[in-house]
Amino acid sequence: MSQPNVVFIIADQHRWDFMGYESNGITHTPNLNRIGQAGAIFRSAYCPSPLCSPSRAAIASGRYGMNSGCFTNLHELPPGSPSFVQQF
C-alpha cells in the first residue's frame, strides 16, 4: 500500500475561520480551499497546552506535556520520543 499524501498546516493563533473554505468570505485561500474540499478537516480540535512548545510536542507525540517531558517552552521532546512524523 502506498503512503498517503499528508499536508499538516499549523500556525500560531490559527482560528477556525482562518481558511477560506470555513470563513465568511473575508479570507481568500483558493489553493487551501481545494485541499480542504478534497481532504479531511478537523472541526473539533483542542489545544493540549496554552504554551507553544508543549502544545506542538503533544501534537507530534500524542502525549500531554507532563507525560512527554516537554511541559514549558524551555523544554523539548527528549531524543527517541515517539512521533507521528516517524510513520512517514
OpenMM code with the backbone's topology and positions (N, CA, C; nanometers):
from openmm import Vec3, app, unit

residues = "MET SER GLN PRO ASN VAL VAL PHE ILE ILE ALA ASP GLN HIS ARG TRP ASP PHE MET GLY TYR GLU SER ASN GLY ILE THR HIS THR PRO ASN LEU ASN ARG ILE GLY GLN ALA GLY ALA ILE PHE ARG SER ALA TYR CYS PRO SER PRO LEU CYS SER PRO SER ARG ALA ALA ILE ALA SER GLY ARG TYR GLY MET ASN SER GLY CYS PHE THR ASN LEU HIS GLU LEU PRO PRO GLY SER PRO SER PHE VAL GLN GLN PHE".split()
positions = [
    Vec3(0.0844, -0.1175, 0.0000),
    Vec3(0.0000, 0.0000, 0.0000),
    Vec3(0.0888, 0.1235, 0.0000),
    Vec3(0.0583, 0.2205, -0.0843),
    Vec3(0.1382, 0.3427, -0.0903),
    Vec3(0.1036, 0.4345, 0.0266),
    Vec3(0.2000, 0.5162, 0.0641),
    Vec3(0.1783, 0.6096, 0.1737),
    Vec3(0.0867, 0.7226, 0.1275),
    Vec3(0.0007, 0.7711, 0.2165),
    Vec3(-0.0900, 0.8793, 0.1786),
    Vec3(-0.0155, 1.0127, 0.1684),
    Vec3(-0.0710, 1.1029, 0.0914),
    Vec3(-0.0196, 1.2393, 0.0873),
    Vec3(-0.0794, 1.3146, 0.2052),
    Vec3(0.0047, 1.3756, 0.2861),
    Vec3(-0.0414, 1.4461, 0.4049),
    Vec3(0.0148, 1.5873, 0.4036),
    Vec3(-0.0732, 1.6853, 0.4208),
    Vec3(-0.0319, 1.8243, 0.4388),
    Vec3(-0.0780, 1.8637, 0.5777),
    Vec3(0.0151, 1.8974, 0.6619),
    Vec3(-0.0151, 1.9335, 0.8001),
    Vec3(0.0103, 2.0827, 0.8143),
    Vec3(-0.0947, 2.1594, 0.8338),
    Vec3(-0.0832, 2.3051, 0.8448),
    Vec3(-0.0974, 2.3426, 0.9908),
    Vec3(0.0021, 2.4121, 1.0414),
    Vec3(-0.0013, 2.4572, 1.1796),
    Vec3(0.0469, 2.6013, 1.1836),
    Vec3(-0.0220, 2.6813, 1.2596),
    Vec3(0.0142, 2.8227, 1.2717),
    Vec3(-0.0186, 2.8703, 1.4122),
    Vec3(0.0550, 2.9664, 1.4600),
    Vec3(0.0230, 3.0261, 1.5891),
    Vec3(-0.1056, 3.1073, 1.5753),
    Vec3(-0.1903, 3.0980, 1.6740),
    Vec3(-0.3164, 3.1716, 1.6792),
    Vec3(-0.4015, 3.1477, 1.5546),
    Vec3(-0.4114, 3.0231, 1.5150),
    Vec3(-0.4864, 2.9824, 1.3959),
    Vec3(-0.6326, 2.9631, 1.4346),
    Vec3(-0.7164, 3.0573, 1.3956),
    Vec3(-0.8591, 3.0496, 1.4277),
    Vec3(-0.9306, 2.9520, 1.3356),
    Vec3(-1.0480, 2.9076, 1.3777),
    Vec3(-1.1257, 2.8115, 1.2994),
    Vec3(-1.1651, 2.8678, 1.1636),
    Vec3(-1.1836, 2.9986, 1.1530),
    Vec3(-1.2283, 3.0574, 1.0271),
    Vec3(-1.1144, 3.1179, 0.9455),
    Vec3(-0.9916, 3.0753, 0.9733),
    Vec3(-0.8749, 3.1263, 0.9013),
    Vec3(-0.8736, 3.0820, 0.7558),
    Vec3(-0.9157, 2.9608, 0.7292),
    Vec3(-0.9163, 2.9087, 0.5927),
    Vec3(-1.0377, 2.9620, 0.5180),
    Vec3(-1.0196, 2.9924, 0.3911),
    Vec3(-1.1270, 3.0484, 0.3112),
    Vec3(-1.2498, 2.9609, 0.3036),
    Vec3(-1.2327, 2.8282, 0.3008),
    Vec3(-1.3479, 2.7387, 0.2897),
    Vec3(-1.4310, 2.7344, 0.4164),
    Vec3(-1.3796, 2.7866, 0.5267),
    Vec3(-1.4536, 2.7898, 0.6524),
    Vec3(-1.4942, 2.9315, 0.6924),
    Vec3(-1.4498, 3.0314, 0.6184),
    Vec3(-1.4688, 3.1698, 0.6623),
    Vec3(-1.5983, 3.2293, 0.6089),
    Vec3(-1.6166, 3.3533, 0.6437),
    Vec3(-1.7356, 3.4259, 0.5999),
    Vec3(-1.7091, 3.5043, 0.4717),
    Vec3(-1.6104, 3.4662, 0.3961),
    Vec3(-1.5808, 3.5312, 0.2696),
    Vec3(-1.4738, 3.6382, 0.2762),
    Vec3(-1.4219, 3.6647, 0.3938),
    Vec3(-1.3181, 3.7671, 0.4079),
    Vec3(-1.1818, 3.7119, 0.3675),
    Vec3(-1.1542, 3.5886, 0.4064),
    Vec3(-1.0260, 3.5259, 0.3762),
    Vec3(-1.0348, 3.4544, 0.2419),
    Vec3(-0.9369, 3.4784, 0.1553),
    Vec3(-0.9343, 3.4145, 0.0237),
    Vec3(-0.8102, 3.3260, 0.0142),
    Vec3(-0.8316, 3.1959, 0.0161),
    Vec3(-0.7222, 3.0988, 0.0089),
    Vec3(-0.7592, 2.9911, -0.0925),
    Vec3(-0.7558, 3.0221, -0.2222),
    Vec3(-0.8055, 2.9272, -0.3224),
    Vec3(-0.7339, 2.7926, -0.3232),
    Vec3(-0.6031, 2.7898, -0.3073),
    Vec3(-0.5315, 2.6616, -0.3080),
    Vec3(-0.5630, 2.5803, -0.1837),
    Vec3(-0.5679, 2.6466, -0.0687),
    Vec3(-0.6049, 2.5762, 0.0541),
    Vec3(-0.7515, 2.5337, 0.0497),
    Vec3(-0.8350, 2.6102, -0.0179),
    Vec3(-0.9757, 2.5712, -0.0332),
    Vec3(-0.9866, 2.4380, -0.1060),
    Vec3(-0.9085, 2.4208, -0.2121),
    Vec3(-0.9118, 2.2944, -0.2870),
    Vec3(-0.8675, 2.1778, -0.1990),
    Vec3(-0.7643, 2.2007, -0.1196),
    Vec3(-0.7188, 2.0954, -0.0282),
    Vec3(-0.8283, 2.0635, 0.0727),
    Vec3(-0.8881, 2.1655, 0.1308),
    Vec3(-0.9928, 2.1452, 0.2307),
    Vec3(-1.1159, 2.0766, 0.1759),
    Vec3(-1.1514, 2.1067, 0.0522),
    Vec3(-1.2700, 2.0462, -0.0075),
    Vec3(-1.2474, 1.8999, -0.0442),
    Vec3(-1.1232, 1.8629, -0.0725),
    Vec3(-1.0938, 1.7259, -0.1146),
    Vec3(-1.0376, 1.6395, -0.0024),
    Vec3(-1.0025, 1.7001, 0.1105),
    Vec3(-0.9361, 1.6254, 0.2166),
    Vec3(-1.0178, 1.6175, 0.3437),
    Vec3(-0.9490, 1.5880, 0.4525),
    Vec3(-1.0115, 1.5776, 0.5838),
    Vec3(-0.9960, 1.7090, 0.6581),
    Vec3(-1.1000, 1.7489, 0.7271),
    Vec3(-1.0990, 1.8719, 0.8053),
    Vec3(-1.1341, 1.8353, 0.9488),
    Vec3(-1.0538, 1.8810, 1.0436),
    Vec3(-1.0814, 1.8583, 1.1851),
    Vec3(-1.1550, 1.9805, 1.2382),
    Vec3(-1.2815, 1.9639, 1.2695),
    Vec3(-1.3610, 2.0765, 1.3181),
    Vec3(-1.3716, 2.0780, 1.4705),
    Vec3(-1.3234, 1.9762, 1.5365),
    Vec3(-1.3300, 1.9705, 1.6826),
    Vec3(-1.1929, 1.9352, 1.7375),
    Vec3(-1.0968, 2.0216, 1.7157),
    Vec3(-0.9617, 2.0005, 1.7673),
    Vec3(-0.9405, 2.0937, 1.8861),
    Vec3(-0.8690, 2.0471, 1.9852),
    Vec3(-0.8473, 2.1255, 2.1056),
    Vec3(-0.6991, 2.1321, 2.1365),
    Vec3(-0.6565, 2.2415, 2.1929),
    Vec3(-0.5165, 2.2643, 2.2266),
    Vec3(-0.4846, 2.1980, 2.3608),
    Vec3(-0.3821, 2.1138, 2.3675),
    Vec3(-0.3496, 2.0450, 2.4917),
    Vec3(-0.2742, 2.1314, 2.5922),
    Vec3(-0.2249, 2.2473, 2.5499),
    Vec3(-0.1482, 2.3342, 2.6389),
    Vec3(-0.1582, 2.4779, 2.5894),
    Vec3(-0.1592, 2.5745, 2.6808),
    Vec3(-0.1594, 2.7142, 2.6376),
    Vec3(-0.0209, 2.7619, 2.5934),
    Vec3(0.0798, 2.6793, 2.6092),
    Vec3(0.2164, 2.7156, 2.5710),
    Vec3(0.2533, 2.6516, 2.4379),
    Vec3(0.3385, 2.7193, 2.3623),
    Vec3(0.3745, 2.6773, 2.2274),
    Vec3(0.4464, 2.5419, 2.2240),
    Vec3(0.5599, 2.5308, 2.2902),
    Vec3(0.6405, 2.4084, 2.2807),
    Vec3(0.5668, 2.2848, 2.3309),
    Vec3(0.5032, 2.2902, 2.4487),
    Vec3(0.4306, 2.1710, 2.4932),
    Vec3(0.3142, 2.1343, 2.4011),
    Vec3(0.2481, 2.2339, 2.3455),
    Vec3(0.1367, 2.2062, 2.2554),
    Vec3(0.1846, 2.1377, 2.1281),
    Vec3(0.2912, 2.1882, 2.0693),
    Vec3(0.3449, 2.1273, 1.9473),
    Vec3(0.4048, 1.9898, 1.9752),
    Vec3(0.4671, 1.9737, 2.0905),
    Vec3(0.5205, 1.8421, 2.1269),
    Vec3(0.4067, 1.7414, 2.1442),
    Vec3(0.2941, 1.7865, 2.1995),
    Vec3(0.1789, 1.6981, 2.2160),
    Vec3(0.1221, 1.6572, 2.0808),
    Vec3(0.1195, 1.7498, 1.9860),
    Vec3(0.0723, 1.7164, 1.8517),
    Vec3(0.1627, 1.6099, 1.7906),
    Vec3(0.2926, 1.6282, 1.8043),
    Vec3(0.3886, 1.5355, 1.7437),
    Vec3(0.3890, 1.3991, 1.8123),
    Vec3(0.3802, 1.3981, 1.9454),
    Vec3(0.3979, 1.2731, 2.0197),
    Vec3(0.2681, 1.2052, 2.0614),
    Vec3(0.1592, 1.2812, 2.0667),
    Vec3(0.0341, 1.2249, 2.1161),
    Vec3(0.0302, 1.2149, 2.2671),
    Vec3(0.1214, 1.2835, 2.3347),
    Vec3(0.1293, 1.2789, 2.4811),
    Vec3(0.1152, 1.4190, 2.5390),
    Vec3(0.0511, 1.4279, 2.6547),
    Vec3(0.0475, 1.5549, 2.7264),
    Vec3(0.1889, 1.5925, 2.7695),
    Vec3(0.2113, 1.7220, 2.7889),
    Vec3(0.3433, 1.7709, 2.8258),
    Vec3(0.4024, 1.7044, 2.9492),
    Vec3(0.3207, 1.6821, 3.0506),
    Vec3(0.3717, 1.6194, 3.1729),
    Vec3(0.4141, 1.4750, 3.1479),
    Vec3(0.3582, 1.4107, 3.0463),
    Vec3(0.3945, 1.2726, 3.0146),
    Vec3(0.5108, 1.2632, 2.9174),
    Vec3(0.5307, 1.3679, 2.8378),
    Vec3(0.6376, 1.3640, 2.7373),
    Vec3(0.7676, 1.4262, 2.7870),
    Vec3(0.7611, 1.5040, 2.8950),
    Vec3(0.8797, 1.5738, 2.9438),
    Vec3(0.8923, 1.7138, 2.8877),
    Vec3(0.8008, 1.7534, 2.8025),
    Vec3(0.8010, 1.8874, 2.7436),
    Vec3(0.6812, 1.9622, 2.8008),
    Vec3(0.7013, 2.0321, 2.9113),
    Vec3(0.5881, 2.0973, 2.9770),
    Vec3(0.6036, 2.2477, 2.9927),
    Vec3(0.7144, 2.3054, 2.9453),
    Vec3(0.7301, 2.4508, 2.9371),
    Vec3(0.7957, 2.4828, 2.8034),
    Vec3(0.8036, 2.6096, 2.7699),
    Vec3(0.8693, 2.6492, 2.6454),
    Vec3(1.0204, 2.6301, 2.6514),
    Vec3(1.0736, 2.5992, 2.7681),
    Vec3(1.2173, 2.5753, 2.7831),
    Vec3(1.2536, 2.4293, 2.7592),
    Vec3(1.1533, 2.3439, 2.7404),
    Vec3(1.1770, 2.2009, 2.7207),
    Vec3(1.1492, 2.1613, 2.5762),
    Vec3(1.2027, 2.0494, 2.5356),
    Vec3(1.1718, 1.9907, 2.4053),
    Vec3(1.1545, 1.8413, 2.4242),
    Vec3(1.0993, 1.7759, 2.3233),
    Vec3(1.0831, 1.6308, 2.3337),
    Vec3(1.2189, 1.5645, 2.3489),
    Vec3(1.2317, 1.4717, 2.4417),
    Vec3(1.3583, 1.4007, 2.4567),
    Vec3(1.3920, 1.3214, 2.3305),
    Vec3(1.5203, 1.3054, 2.3005),
    Vec3(1.5595, 1.2240, 2.1846),
    Vec3(1.4997, 1.0837, 2.1947),
    Vec3(1.4540, 1.0324, 2.0837),
    Vec3(1.3951, 0.8990, 2.0810),
    Vec3(1.2477, 0.8941, 2.1153),
    Vec3(1.1872, 1.0092, 2.1450),
    Vec3(1.0439, 1.0112, 2.1752),
    Vec3(0.9644, 0.9713, 2.0516),
    Vec3(0.8549, 0.8979, 2.0701),
    Vec3(0.7735, 0.8618, 1.9537),
    Vec3(0.7113, 0.9860, 1.8914),
    Vec3(0.6934, 0.9827, 1.7608),
    Vec3(0.6363, 1.0963, 1.6892),
    Vec3(0.5631, 1.0457, 1.5656),
    Vec3(0.4529, 1.1111, 1.5315),
    Vec3(0.3796, 1.0710, 1.4114),
    Vec3(0.4648, 1.0899, 1.2866),
    Vec3(0.5622, 1.1771, 1.2908),
    Vec3(0.6490, 1.2021, 1.1760),
    Vec3(0.7260, 1.0752, 1.1384),
    Vec3(0.7577, 0.9915, 1.2357),
    Vec3(0.8303, 0.8674, 1.2093),
    Vec3(0.7494, 0.7716, 1.1218),
    Vec3(0.6186, 0.7882, 1.1185),
    Vec3(0.5331, 0.7000, 1.0391),
    Vec3(0.5395, 0.7311, 0.8905),
    Vec3(0.5953, 0.8463, 0.8570),
    Vec3(0.6048, 0.8863, 0.7171),
    Vec3(0.7455, 0.8677, 0.6701),
] * unit.nanometer
topology = app.Topology()
chain = topology.addChain("A")
for resn in residues:
    res = topology.addResidue(resn, chain)
    for name in ("N", "CA", "C"):
        topology.addAtom(name, app.Element.getBySymbol(name[0]), res)
